[in-house]
Amino acid sequence: RQTLDEMSKDYFSPFFSSFGESLRITFLSPASTRQLLTEPTEDFALRYDRTSVEYIHELTYGQAYLVNLIGFRLVSRFNRLRFEQNSEINDIITQDDVDAVVTDEILQRATYYFEGVWNQAAKGAPRQQDILKALAEYPKGREKEELQQELGIENQDLDRAIKTLKHHDVIGEDGTKIKILVELFRRWLVRSKFI
């Protein structure tokens, strides 16, 4: 959530002041998401249909922790149904299987990550959390002018907050609209006490 460049400014320690070059680590690509899900080990027996992997990437935007969490919950569900309940279950994971595990429980399990993103938005440029609140109910995003009008923010302050949220990979632009990148984070915001 916080970049090494930012941490080096906040902390005076040999670790933070001695790194040479920082590397930007961002979301997994759709291909990397597919590989993480379908090939976690050489002998992985479950298969995913194409749409389920795409759907997981849409929900997570390729955030590695969330991809891994969903994958873990899918394998656990399969093992429970097949081996504990002796259900006749297909070994191909579908979008319906993903929907079965992407519940309030998974949002709860990812709360520490989501709260970290939320708390990071309280630092730096003001009004970042207000922008997230204003975007939370809109999965497809909102026009910048709508945000400015609703929040009553000066254009330069809005631009600074948007730039900071983009820098931390929280929001992005989809055409002319600004939206929260990680759909599961957006859903968590809608269900949280912060909105």
C-alpha contacts under 8 A as a table, 3 or more apart, distances in Angstrom:
res1	aa1	res2	aa2	distance
1	R	116	G	7.25
1	R	117	V	6.39
1	R	120	Q	7.03
1	R	168	H	6.22
2	Q	6	E	6.37
2	Q	7	M	6.78
2	Q	120	Q	7.41
2	Q	168	H	7.13
3	T	6	E	5.18
3	T	7	M	6.29
3	T	24	R	7.99
3	T	168	H	7.97
4	L	7	M	4.91
4	L	8	S	5.97
4	L	16	F	7.30
4	L	22	S	6.46
5	D	8	S	5.28
5	D	9	K	6.69
5	D	22	S	7.13
6	E	9	K	5.34
6	E	10	D	6.55
7	M	10	D	4.96
7	M	11	Y	6.06
7	M	16	F	6.79
8	S	11	Y	5.49
8	S	12	F	6.93
8	S	16	F	4.77
8	S	17	S	5.72
9	K	12	F	7.53
11	Y	16	F	6.74
12	F	16	F	6.78
12	F	17	S	6.57
13	S	16	F	5.50
13	S	17	S	5.96
14	P	17	S	5.29
14	P	18	S	5.65
15	F	18	S	5.46
15	F	19	F	6.66
16	F	19	F	6.16
19	F	22	S	7.24
26	T	63	Q	7.63
26	T	169	D	7.48
27	F	61	Y	6.66
27	F	62	G	4.79
27	F	63	Q	4.96
27	F	64	A	6.73
28	L	31	A	7.81
28	L	32	S	5.54
28	L	33	T	5.79
28	L	61	Y	7.57
28	L	62	G	4.35
28	L	63	Q	6.23
28	L	64	A	6.39
29	S	32	S	5.08
29	S	33	T	6.07
29	S	62	G	6.15
30	P	33	T	5.02
30	P	34	R	6.17
30	P	54	E	7.16
30	P	57	H	6.33
30	P	62	G	6.88
31	A	34	R	5.05
31	A	35	Q	6.26
32	S	35	Q	4.97
32	S	36	L	6.10
33	T	36	L	5.18
33	T	37	L	6.23
33	T	53	V	7.44
33	T	57	H	6.66
33	T	62	G	6.11
33	T	64	A	7.81
33	T	67	V	7.05
34	R	37	L	5.28
34	R	38	T	5.87
34	R	39	E	7.96
34	R	53	V	6.04
35	Q	38	T	5.25
35	Q	39	E	5.30
35	Q	40	P	7.32
36	L	39	E	5.71
36	L	40	P	5.47
36	L	67	V	7.96
36	L	68	N	7.57
37	L	40	P	6.14
37	L	53	V	7.67
37	L	67	V	7.57
37	L	68	N	7.42
37	L	71	G	6.01
38	T	44	F	7.36
38	T	46	L	7.39
38	T	47	R	6.34
38	T	48	Y	6.72
39	E	42	E	6.40
39	E	44	F	6.26
40	P	44	F	6.71
41	T	44	F	5.37
45	A	91	D	7.72
46	L	91	D	5.32
46	L	92	I	6.10
46	L	93	I	7.27
47	R	91	D	6.27
47	R	92	I	4.67
47	R	93	I	6.07
48	Y	52	S	6.33
48	Y	53	V	6.61
48	Y	92	I	5.20
48	Y	93	I	4.56
48	Y	94	T	6.37
49	D	52	S	5.59
49	D	53	V	6.89
49	D	92	I	6.40
49	D	93	I	6.16
49	D	94	T	5.77
50	R	53	V	5.59
50	R	54	E	6.44
51	T	54	E	5.03
51	T	55	Y	5.95
51	T	94	T	7.21
51	T	95	Q	6.55
52	S	55	Y	4.97
52	S	56	I	6.21
52	S	93	I	6.91
52	S	94	T	5.12
52	S	95	Q	4.45
52	S	98	V	6.85
53	V	56	I	5.10
53	V	57	H	6.26
54	E	57	H	5.08
54	E	58	E	6.21
55	Y	58	E	4.97
55	Y	59	L	6.24
55	Y	95	Q	6.88
56	I	59	L	5.10
56	I	60	T	6.13
56	I	61	Y	7.95
56	I	67	V	6.88
56	I	70	I	7.74
56	I	98	V	7.41
57	H	60	T	5.18
57	H	61	Y	5.05
57	H	62	G	5.23
57	H	67	V	7.42
58	E	61	Y	5.25
58	E	62	G	7.65
58	E	182	V	7.65
58	E	183	E	6.96
59	L	182	V	6.21
59	L	183	E	4.77
59	L	184	L	5.61
60	T	63	Q	5.35
60	T	66	L	5.99
60	T	67	V	6.31
60	T	182	V	5.07
60	T	183	E	6.12
60	T	184	L	6.20
61	Y	181	L	6.29
61	Y	182	V	5.20
61	Y	183	E	7.32
62	G	66	L	7.72
62	G	67	V	6.47
63	Q	66	L	5.55
63	Q	67	V	6.17
63	Q	182	V	7.62
64	A	67	V	5.08
64	A	68	N	6.05
65	Y	68	N	5.17
65	Y	69	L	6.08
66	L	69	L	4.91
66	L	70	I	6.18
66	L	110	A	7.41
67	V	70	I	5.34
67	V	71	G	6.14
68	N	71	G	4.99
68	N	72	F	6.01
69	L	72	F	5.13
69	L	73	R	6.21
69	L	106	I	7.88
70	I	73	R	5.09
70	I	74	L	6.12
70	I	98	V	7.61
70	I	101	V	7.14
70	I	102	V	7.22
70	I	106	I	7.75
71	G	74	L	5.10
71	G	75	V	6.28
72	F	75	V	5.26
72	F	76	S	6.10
73	R	76	S	5.04
73	R	77	R	6.03
73	R	101	V	6.28
74	L	77	R	5.11
74	L	78	F	6.16
74	L	93	I	7.95
74	L	97	D	7.16
74	L	98	V	6.93
74	L	101	V	6.55
75	V	78	F	5.06
75	V	79	N	6.11
76	S	79	N	5.16
76	S	80	R	6.07
77	R	80	R	5.11
77	R	81	L	6.12
77	R	101	V	7.78
78	F	81	L	5.25
78	F	82	R	5.93
78	F	89	I	7.68
78	F	91	D	7.95
79	N	82	R	5.21
79	N	83	F	5.50
79	N	84	E	7.10
80	R	83	F	5.63
80	R	84	E	4.94
80	R	85	Q	6.32
81	L	84	E	5.92
81	L	85	Q	4.96
81	L	86	N	6.19
81	L	87	S	5.39
81	L	89	I	7.16
82	R	85	Q	5.99
82	R	86	N	4.84
82	R	87	S	5.07
82	R	88	E	6.63
82	R	89	I	6.32
83	F	86	N	5.23
83	F	87	S	7.61
90	N	93	I	7.49
93	I	97	D	5.96
93	I	98	V	7.56
94	T	97	D	5.22
94	T	98	V	6.59
95	Q	98	V	4.96
95	Q	99	D	6.21
96	D	99	D	5.04
96	D	100	A	6.20
97	D	100	A	4.97
97	D	101	V	6.71
98	V	101	V	5.42
98	V	102	V	6.08
99	D	102	V	5.09
99	D	103	T	7.25
100	A	103	T	6.91
101	V	106	I	7.08
102	V	105	E	7.52
102	V	106	I	5.76
102	V	107	L	7.61
103	T	106	I	5.49
103	T	107	L	6.72
104	D	107	L	5.03
104	D	108	Q	6.15
105	E	108	Q	4.95
105	E	109	R	6.22
106	I	109	R	4.96
106	I	110	A	6.28
107	L	110	A	5.20
107	L	111	T	6.19
107	L	184	L	7.16
107	L	188	W	6.12
108	Q	111	T	5.06
109	R	112	Y	7.59
110	A	113	Y	5.48
110	A	114	F	6.30
111	T	114	F	4.95
111	T	115	E	5.79
112	Y	115	E	5.16
112	Y	116	G	6.07
113	Y	116	G	5.09
113	Y	117	V	6.44
114	F	117	V	5.15
114	F	118	W	6.19
114	F	185	F	6.15
114	F	188	W	7.42
115	E	118	W	4.87
115	E	119	N	5.90
116	G	119	N	5.12
116	G	120	Q	6.01
117	V	120	Q	5.14
117	V	121	A	6.40
117	V	170	V	7.65
118	W	121	A	5.22
118	W	122	A	6.99
118	W	129	Q	7.04
119	N	122	A	5.26
119	N	123	K	7.29
120	Q	123	K	5.48
121	A	124	G	7.48
121	A	128	Q	5.35
121	A	129	Q	5.62
121	A	165	L	7.11
122	A	125	A	7.95
122	A	126	P	7.13
122	A	127	R	7.72
122	A	128	Q	6.58
122	A	129	Q	6.27
123	K	126	P	7.30
124	G	164	T	7.60
125	A	128	Q	6.71
125	A	157	D	7.74
125	A	160	R	6.17
125	A	161	A	5.11
125	A	164	T	6.66
126	P	157	D	7.53
126	P	161	A	6.31
127	R	130	D	5.04
127	R	131	I	6.35
127	R	158	L	7.65
127	R	161	A	6.35
128	Q	131	I	5.15
128	Q	132	L	6.40
128	Q	161	A	5.27
128	Q	162	I	7.17
128	Q	164	T	7.90
128	Q	165	L	6.86
129	Q	132	L	4.99
129	Q	133	K	6.17
130	D	133	K	5.06
130	D	134	A	6.17
130	D	151	L	7.47
131	I	134	A	5.02
131	I	135	L	6.19
131	I	147	L	7.12
131	I	151	L	7.83
132	L	135	L	5.06
132	L	136	A	5.93
132	L	180	I	7.43
133	K	136	A	5.25
133	K	137	E	7.79
133	K	189	L	7.44
133	K	194	F	7.78
133	K	195	I	5.81
134	A	137	E	7.08
134	A	147	L	6.91
134	A	151	L	7.99
135	L	138	Y	5.42
135	L	139	P	7.67
135	L	141	G	6.27
135	L	142	R	6.75
135	L	178	I	7.96
135	L	179	K	6.40
135	L	180	I	6.83
136	A	139	P	7.06
136	A	180	I	7.37
136	A	186	R	5.34
136	A	187	R	7.34
136	A	189	L	6.21
136	A	190	V	5.92
137	E	186	R	7.79
137	E	190	V	6.58
138	Y	141	G	5.14
138	Y	142	R	6.86
138	Y	179	K	7.62
139	P	179	K	6.99
139	P	180	I	7.48
139	P	183	E	7.34
139	P	186	R	7.47
140	K	177	K	7.62
140	K	179	K	6.37
141	G	174	D	7.59
141	G	177	K	5.30
141	G	178	I	5.06
141	G	179	K	4.03
141	G	180	I	7.11
142	R	146	E	6.58
142	R	147	L	7.07
142	R	177	K	4.84
142	R	178	I	5.36
142	R	179	K	6.55
143	E	146	E	5.27
143	E	147	L	6.66
143	E	176	T	6.25
143	E	177	K	4.60
143	E	178	I	6.15
144	K	147	L	5.17
144	K	148	Q	6.22
144	K	176	T	7.90
144	K	177	K	6.79
144	K	178	I	6.64
145	E	148	Q	5.03
145	E	149	Q	6.06
146	E	149	Q	5.18
146	E	150	E	6.03
147	L	150	E	5.21
147	L	151	L	5.87
147	L	152	G	8.00
148	Q	151	L	5.37
148	Q	152	G	5.51
148	Q	153	I	5.37
148	Q	154	E	7.23
148	Q	155	N	7.03
148	Q	158	L	6.91
149	Q	152	G	5.23
149	Q	153	I	7.33
153	I	157	D	6.39
153	I	158	L	5.95
154	E	157	D	5.32
154	E	158	L	6.20
155	N	158	L	5.11
155	N	159	D	6.09
156	Q	159	D	5.04
156	Q	160	R	6.17
157	D	160	R	5.09
157	D	161	A	6.23
158	L	161	A	5.19
158	L	162	I	6.06
159	D	162	I	5.12
159	D	163	K	5.98
160	R	163	K	5.10
160	R	164	T	6.26
161	A	164	T	5.16
161	A	165	L	6.24
162	I	165	L	5.13
162	I	166	K	6.05
162	I	171	I	7.68
163	K	166	K	5.10
163	K	167	H	6.05
164	T	167	H	4.98
164	T	168	H	6.38
165	L	168	H	5.21
165	L	169	D	6.30
165	L	170	V	5.29
165	L	171	I	5.77
166	K	169	D	4.89
166	K	170	V	5.78
166	K	171	I	5.16
166	K	172	G	5.88
167	H	170	V	7.70
169	D	172	G	7.25
169	D	181	L	7.36
170	V	180	I	5.97
170	V	181	L	5.86
170	V	182	V	7.24
171	I	178	I	6.78
171	I	179	K	5.44
171	I	180	I	4.34
171	I	181	L	5.07
172	G	178	I	5.71
172	G	179	K	5.63
172	G	180	I	6.48
172	G	181	L	6.03
173	E	176	T	6.58
173	E	177	K	5.53
173	E	178	I	4.51
173	E	179	K	6.13
174	D	177	K	5.21
174	D	178	I	6.24
174	D	179	K	6.99
180	I	183	E	6.87
180	I	185	F	7.77
180	I	186	R	6.30
182	V	185	F	5.34
182	V	186	R	6.49
183	E	186	R	4.99
183	E	187	R	6.23
184	L	187	R	5.01
184	L	188	W	6.09
185	F	188	W	4.93
185	F	189	L	6.17
186	R	189	L	5.12
186	R	190	V	6.40
187	R	190	V	5.12
187	R	191	R	6.39
188	W	191	R	5.15
188	W	192	S	5.84
189	L	192	S	4.99
189	L	193	K	7.83
189	L	194	F	6.81
189	L	195	I	6.56
190	V	195	I	6.42
191	R	195	I	7.84
192	S	195	I	6.35
